[in-house]
Amino acid sequence: MLRVAVVGSGPSGCYTAQSLVGLDSEVRVDVLDRLPCPYGLVRYGVAPDHEKIKSLQNNLRAVLEHERVRFLGGVQIGPGGVTVDRLRELYHAVVYCVGAATDRHLGVPGEDLPGSWSATQFVSWYSAHPDAVDAGFLRDARSAVVIGVGNVAVDVTRMLARGLAELTPTDMPQAALTTLADSRVTEIHMVGRRGPSQARFTTKELRELGTLPETDVVVDPAELALDPGYTDPSALPAPQRRNVEVLRGWAGTPPKGAPRRIHLRFFLRPAELLAERGHVGAVRFERTAPDGQGGVTGTGRHEVIEGQLVLRSVGYRGVPLEGLPFDPATGTVPNLSGRVLREDAVAPGEYVAGWIKRGPTGVIGTNRPCAKETATSLLEDAPVLALRAVPGGDPLPALRAAGADPVEWPGWQSIERAEAELGASLGRGVVKLPDWPSLLKAAAGKAP
């Protein structure tokens, strides 16, 4: 019997476990996660109002309920927890599916001003990630600037424009719901440094902005026309062409005078965040222009956009895990088809899948073939891996001896029940528990 630890219970971790037990009937998999809750970014990254995508949890649940898969939450790997070396001793193989845990920075003056945040921090707050803090994101904010034109940027823009009636049916924590419902933000600017034909959002996400009640979507036809792909979209790939068609429709529709406005801006790159009474008050952008090679170049002309809340959404980045090699240039663990490379040589029994393997690219479904490739590599190595004896058979006692206090599947089910009970008490559906004490208390079966 081959014992495998998969570190991370998001899509890449669950798909890796699914591939392993599906391809080999002799494999047993422990899926370890630092959090007491499974599902990773499906639970803590997908927008609360995207119920269809969030329902993917049901598919991941089926993996974690497989008879040869065991969920062990609340297990820290690395400093302060179980070391990489100790984990390697306890299992025939370890697969790291730890994602890309931090965000990219703008690298401009004023980026660290109060009121300037990463979109990741904002998403974590309204998604009830237990590490998140209520940082007063919306305090005294009248205008928000979202830097980036990917799906995460669209998500946070949409959440800023949602009202109480639309947020109440979600699983958003009560404090975040109340704060967003009471928000005085009426102007939201989503800004990209390149043109509309190069934006990274999907058409489905883009269209949703036009369905928000009491919200106008404003685009400037002259700004859009700076993009050759907008002027003549015939050569664009179908997804970008559909985006251009949506934007063209909005450009030809005058605003209705709704109480909230979303401004979609292009060909502007941030140059500086400007302070107002010790807090961010605006962003100075440089106007860019297409360089004819798919990029942009600066024009030396600038524009200032007011914003007491600035959210950067310019990509994720992997972080090193102590004990594993790391390539800072790519933000990934060096690997060959998922096999970890140490000084260009394959490290026996160590594997990666997901964003830490390939970088933060693709959609949730992209993790499935990525995970299968890694699982296939591992199983090709299985005859050699199985020759190494692992101590004590079941690693769980050794994990506990190393200081871990795992939340097993029944503990997670207790959290689910507590969240359903909390929602019922508030007259809502399921409402997430927002912090470590309440999650661990619920996992132990104690009433909130």
N, C-alpha and C positions, 0 to 999 in steps of 0.2 A: 504494500500500500504506500502510495506517495502522498506525503503531507505537504501542502502548499499554503503559504500565507500570502494573502493579497492585501496590500496596505492601501486603503481608500475604498469607500463603498458608494462612490458616485457611478455614473454610467460606465466609465472605463473599467472600474474595479468589478462591477457586477457582470459586465459582458465578459471579462476575463474569466471569472469564476464559472459563468455559464458555459463558455467554450471548453474549459478544462474538464468539467464533469460530464459534458456532452460528448467529448472526444475520447475519454478514457474512463471506464467504469471502476477503475481502481484508485482514482484520485479523490482525496478529501481536502476541502478548502476551508480555511478560516479567513473570513473577510474582516480585517481590523480597521477601525476608524477612530480618530482622535475624539470625535464627537459621539455623544450617546445615541444619536439619531442617524439612520442610514440615508442614502440617496444623494449626498453631496450637493452639487449645483442644481439638481432637479428640485430639491427641497429649499435650498438657500440662494438660488440664483435666478430661477425662472420667475417672471413677474407674477404676483398673486392673482391677477385677473386673467392669466392664461391657463384656464382650467384644462384645456385639451392637452397642452404640453405637460402640465403637472400630473395628468393622469398616467404618464409614463411610469410613475411610482408603482403602479399595479404590476407592470412587467418586471420591474426590478425586484419587487416583493417576491414574485414567483421564484426568482433566482435564489434569494436569500432564505426562502423556505424549503429549498431542495434538501433532500435527506442527507446529502453529502456536503452541504455547505452550512457553515455556522457563522453567524454575525457576532462580533465581539466589539461593541462600542466603548468609548471612553478609554481607549488604549493609546497612550502617547508613544510614538516611536521617535527616538532621538534624544536630545538633551532633556533631562528631567523625567525620562521614561525608559522604555525598553530600548537598549542600544541596537543599532543595525547589526553589530557583531553577534549579540546575544540572540537576536531574532533568527539570524542565519544558522545558529547552532541548533535551534529548536525545530526547524523545518527543513525538509529536503530542498525546497526552493522558496524564494520570496519574490513577489511581483509588486513593484511600487507603482501605484496609480494615484499619485498625490497632486495631480493637476498643476496649475500655475497660480500660486497663492497670492501674488502681489500684482500691482498695476504699474503700467508705464507712467513716467512723469513727463511733463511738458518741457522742463528745462528752461523756464523763463523767469525773470525777476518777479517777485511777488507771489509765486506759486504757493508758498507756505503761509500766506495771510490767513487769519481766521475767516471762515466762510468759504474757503477753497478746499474742496474735498475730491477724492476719487469717486467715480460712480460706484465702484465696488463697495465703498464704505456706506454710501447711501442705500444701495440695494440690500446690504447686510442688515441695516437698521430696519427697513420696512419688511424684510423677510424673516425677522426674529432670529438671526444668527446669534448664538449665545456669547460670542466675542464682541458683538457690536455694542456701541454706546449711543445713548440719545445725546447727540452733540449739539442739539439746538439748531439743526440744519436750516429750518425755515424761520427762525426768530428774526423778526423785523425785515424779512425779505419781501420785496415787491416785484422784483424781476430776477429771473434765473438765466444763467448762461450754461448750456451743455456743450462741451467741446468734444466733437466727434460725431460721425454719421454712420455708426453701425447699429446693430439691433439693440445693444445695451443702451446706447444713447437714446434710441427711440423709446425703449422701456421707461427710462427715468423721466423722459419728457412727458410721456403719457400719464405716468403716475402723478406727476406734478399738476396735471390738468384734470385729474379725476375728482369727482365730488363724493359726498358721503353715501349717496344712494348706490353708487357704483362700487365703492370700496367695501361696504358692509358685508356683501355676500362672500368676500374673499376670506382666506385664513390669516390675513394680516393681524399682527398683535394689536390689541386695543389702543395702546398709547400711540402707536404710529398712525393708526386710522384716524384717531381724534385730531392729531397734529396736522395731518394732510387735509382733513376735511375743514379745519379752521384756517388753512393757509390763506395768506393775502397776496400770494403770487398771482399776478394776472398776465405778465409778459414772460414768455419762455422762448429763448433763442437757442436753436440747435445749429451749430456752426461747424462747417467742414473746410479743410484747407484746400481741397480739390473740388472738382466739378460734380454735378449731379449724376453724370454717367459713370463716375468712379466711386460713388458712395457704396458702403458695405451693407446697408440695411436690405432686408428682403422686401419684396413688394407687399406681401401680406402685412408685415409690420407697418410699413409706410402707410398703407391704406387705412389702417386702424386710426391713425391720427385724424383723418377726415370724418370719422364717425363719432368723435367725442362730443357729447352734448355741451351746449353753451361755450363752444370753443371754435374760433376761426383759425384756419391754417393759411398763413400769408407767405407767398413767395414773390420774388421780384423777377418779372420776365427778362429784364435787361441783364440781371446777374446770371440767370440760367443760360442766357444766350452766349455768354462768354465761353461756354463749353462746346467745342465742335461736335461732340457726340450728342448734345442736346439739339443743336441746330439740324443735324442730319443723323438720326439714330439708326439708319438702315444697316450699318455695319456692326452695331453693338450686339453682344450676346443677348439672348432672349430675356434673362432676368433684368439686365440693365435697361433694355429697351422698355420693359414694362414699367420700371421705375420712372423713366423719362415721361412715359404716357400719363402716369398719375400726376406728376409735377406739372405737366403741360395743362392738364385739366384744372388744377388749382390756380395756375398763373392766369387763366382766362376767366376766373370767377372772382368778382369783387367781394371783400369781407362783408359779413352780415351785421357787424357791430356787436358781436357776442362779447360777454364780460371777460373772457380769457382769449389770448391770442398766442399761437405758436408760430414763430418766425423761423422758416428754414433758410439758412444762409450758406453760401458757398464761396469758394475762392478767398477765404480769410483764414490766416494762421495767427495764433496767439503770439504776441510779442512781449506783453507785460500785463500783470494783474495790478490794478491801481487801488491804492488804499483810500479809505474814507473813514476818518475817526478810528484808526487802528484796525479796521475791518475791510475786507474786499468790497469795493463799491462799483467797479467796472473792469472791463478787459479791453486793452488796446490791441487791435488786430492789424496786421499788415495785409493789404490786398495782394493776392497772388494772381498769376496768369499761367495758362498752359505753356509748357516748355517744348511741346511737340514730340516728346519722348515718353509720355505717360505720367510725367511729374509736373511740378509747378515751380515757378521762380518768383521771387519777390519783386514788387514794383516800386517800393519805396513810399507808397501811399498808405495812409493809416486811417483807421476808423475806431471809435470808442463805442462800446456797447455797455450800457448800464447793467449791473447784476450784483445783488447782495448775496447771492448764492451762485457759486461756480462749481460745476461738476465736470471733471475731466473723464472722458471715456475713450481713451486712445490705445487700448489694448492691455492684455495681461502679460505676466512674465513669471516663469518658474523661479523658484528659490532653491538654494542648495539644501540638501538634507545631510546632516553630519554623518560621515561614514560612507557616503556615496560620492563618486566622481561627479563633476559638474562642469559644463561648458558655459561660461558666463556670456559668451558671444551670442549663443542661441537660447540660453535659459533652459537647457535640457540636459539630461543625463546621456553621455555618449553611449550609443548602443548600435548593435548590428541585428536587425530584424527583431528587436526587443531584448536581445542579450546585452547586459551591461558590459561595457568595455572599460577596463582599467589599464591605462598606459597602452592602449591599442590592442590589448589582449582580452579575450572573452573571460569574464569572471564567472566561474561555475556556480550555478544556483541563484544568480541574481538577474532580475529582469525588470523591464519597465513597459508601461502601456499608457495610452492617453496623452495628455498635453505635456507631461514631463518627458515623454518619449519623442514626440514629433513637434512640439511647440503648440501655442494656443490657436489652432486653426480648425476649421470645419464646424459642423453642427453636432448635436448630440448623437445622431446616427453614425457620424464618421468614426465614433469610438468602437463601433462593432467590428468592422474589418481590422482595425488597428489591434484590438484585443485578441482577435482570432489569430493574427499573425504571431503575436507574442506567445499565446497558448500553444500554437503549433511548434514554435521553437523550443519551448520548455519540454513538451512531450517528446520531441525528437531527442532531447538530452536525458530523458527520464531513466533509461537503463543505467547510465552512469550515476545520475543523482541518487537513485535508489540504493546504491551500494554503500552510501554513507549512513551509518546508524544515527538516529536522532534519539536523544535521551528521554526515557520515561514514556514513550508512546504519545499520549495526549499532552500537547504543550500547555494546556490551560493552567495546571498547577504551577508550572515554571513561570508563566507570565505573571501570575499572582505573586509568586516569590520575588519577582523582579520589580514589584511595586505597583503593578496594574490592578485595577478593580473593574473588570469588564462588565459592561451592560450587555447581557445576552438578549436573545429575541423576546422572551417574556417581559423583560424590562422595557424594551421598545414598545411592546404592545400596551404596557401600562401607561407609557407616555401618550400613546394615541388615545387611550380612553380618557386620560386627564384632559387632553386638548378638546375632545368632544364634549366633555362635561363643562369645561370653561366656556366654550362657545354657546352651549345651551343656556348657561346661567346669564349670558349677555344677550340672549335673543338672536344669536347668529349661528352659523354652521360651525365647523371646526375652527378653533382659534389657537394659533401656535403659542406655546410657552416660550417666553423671550430670553430666559437667562439660565445660567448653569445651575443655581440652587433649585429653581422650580423643576428643571428637567431631571436632575438627579433625585430629587424628592419623589417625583412621579415615577421614575424608573424603579425606585424601591417600593412602590406600591402605596406610598403615603399620600393622603389627601392634600391638595394645594393649600 
